Amino acid sequence: MANEPVVTVSIEGDVAHVVIDNPPVNATSTAVRQGLAEAVAAVKGARVAVLRCNGRSFVAGGDMSEFDAPPVEPHLPDVVQMIEDSAVPFVAVMHGNVLGGGFEIAMGCAWRIATKGTGFGLPEVNVGLIPGAGGTQRLPRLIGMDAAIDITCSGKIVKADEMLALGGIDIVAEDLDAAVTDFLADLPARPVAVRQRDVAGFADDLLETKRVALTKRAKGQQSPLENLTALQWATEPFEVGQPKERARHLELRQSAESRALRHAFFAERQVAKPQAIKGATPRDIEKVAVVGGGLMGAGIAVSALNAGLNVTLIERDDEAAKGADERVRGLLEGAVKRGKMSAETLEARMRAFRAVSDYAEAAEVDLAVEAVFEDMGVKQQVFASLAAVMDKNAILATNTSYLDPMQIFDGIANPDRCLGLHFFSPAHIMKLLEIVKTPHTSAEVLATGFALGKRMRKVSVLSGICDGFIGNRMLTAYRRAADYLLADGAMPYQVDAAMRKVGMPMGPYEVQDLTGLQIAWANRKRQAETRDPNERYVTIADEMCERGRLGQRTGKGWYSYEDSNRTPHRDPDVEALVAEYSAKQGITRRTFSDEGISGRLLAVLANEGARIVEEGIAERDSDVDIVKLHGYGFPRWRGGPMRYAEETTLKKTKEFMSLVAVESPNSWIIAEKLNAV
Ligand code: NAI
């Protein structure tokens, strides 16, 4: 198999057939580029060359594993131009996805025919790049500047019908083979090559408007703007614009942003395959029970229904069951209103759902996930009731945020079937799922958790047991460090601004106001008993809660909110409270620079993440990154806190962490990884 050609050419009459076969998605690896270059020579003499791909997709992008090394000849832009210049005109016949290099190849062809549903796009922006084989130069010439900006700067995928309407392809067919046969039988005159067409640029003011809008949306990421700039080169002659695009593409491959985004891309693929499930086969899951139909339970039920599962939701009594039923329907109706779901699908989902108050209804389910009150006694009672009616091997899962699953499952027979499935709110939308392993959980049960997560389209991360698991433990450390900054001289608005400046969508205090301060407050009370008395404990947040400042829902939190408007306003009462706290503690308040604030808080995140890995709670640094990217809004273009620490250098991270530790003695344990630097 090793030397099987990835591109083959066969001649039938006066038609040459060029077929790419490079599973899984026919990426433009060196072998494919080489094969295509040879194919252009091999089709000589034919009337037309038909370019297709085997497998599930047309060429769906470049081979990112080649991006860290210097590019190898033949380069894709040259191959595309060879196709475009070939005496034998090429027709691209496409299915699946036509992305990045694939779309660039298709634009080099004289004609483009696609099956219905085929997706087109230039997603390079998503990995911090601009296209490198003429994408930014040909697309505006093909479909106009406005549409090209829309597609290239967002990285979105446009379906064949829309691409046809934009003039980017010639034919959309239900029956691709028949369409190709008809097309070849009556071949139209060869159109002017795309690169030789003209495109009108944008007036300066319009361009500026686009730039401002993109900057706002990009939240610090540069690649959308890089793409906008490159697209404007299309108004220059192709011979000028194309080399500029190529040079910039190669430069950007080395950029911190692109490396971070590629890290995220690969980390997402790796996280789904933890060592702990190696070789294990997941069980089939068809029927699940969700116990508790409040905020989380309803969201989990919707996630399961959308994954095609049959869901029985168990509530405390009939009235609560009715409420849960309405909540689930409400969430589905929300999807219908947003145009994400049809009314028929909603009804089909509801037919696979029932909300009841009798545990006996869970007798037949393969897996039950509990999302009742965060109370040990209540949760233990729930699992005892479930275990009494379910099969002795059926899987039992808890959605607890902070309680110890070992204690929750204490006394349950066959504890190898017990695990945590920790969803994030809102559970039907948030991608992250922490799959919590107890010392007893079997590999098969864990693998089933991962398979379920995949079916629900979640990004699942394996976590061991610790207070808060991976994500909330890091959040707790982050907030603790931020509160130390308040006590020592910063104000909430300043901490928030500093964190937004490094790319966080919101600062820590704005987030608390949004989600509410009460859960963390309850947690701090719970932890009070076991907290090391020598650890620094700042009571500002507690005092806020005691005054009823619980966040947006109460109209006041770290900020005040007027007229139920969600815009935060600085509140002199909060600032007085903070200053009084420092005075009471005898602290002389000092100023912190934005870099000082973000440097400290990011170091604390990296330090806690490293400890989590060192303790074996997470398998790898990149798993920690994925938790922060998908559950806590950490900017993807920074790659996650662990990746960011490597980027800024571990030395710098250690310096900040040492500072944090000195400023608040007895409050931090420095990770071995940083100590070793
Ligand atoms: P919630 O208070 O909105 O819902 C709890 C539901 O459980 C209520 O509808 C209640 O009637 C029901 N319930 C209570 N005891 C029951 C019993 N014995 N049998 C059946 N149903 C019972 O609470 P929420 O926010 O949905 O949280 C549920 C769990 O999910 C908690 O363990 C929480 O820590 C966890 N969690 C919460 C997150 C959040 O952002 N709210 C995020 C991730 C996990």
Residues whose N, C-alpha, C, O or C-beta is under 5 A from the ligand:
A	BS01	NAI	V291 G292 G293 G294 L295 M296 G297 I314 E315 R316 A320 A371 V372 F373 E374 V378 N399 T400 S401 F423 F424 S425
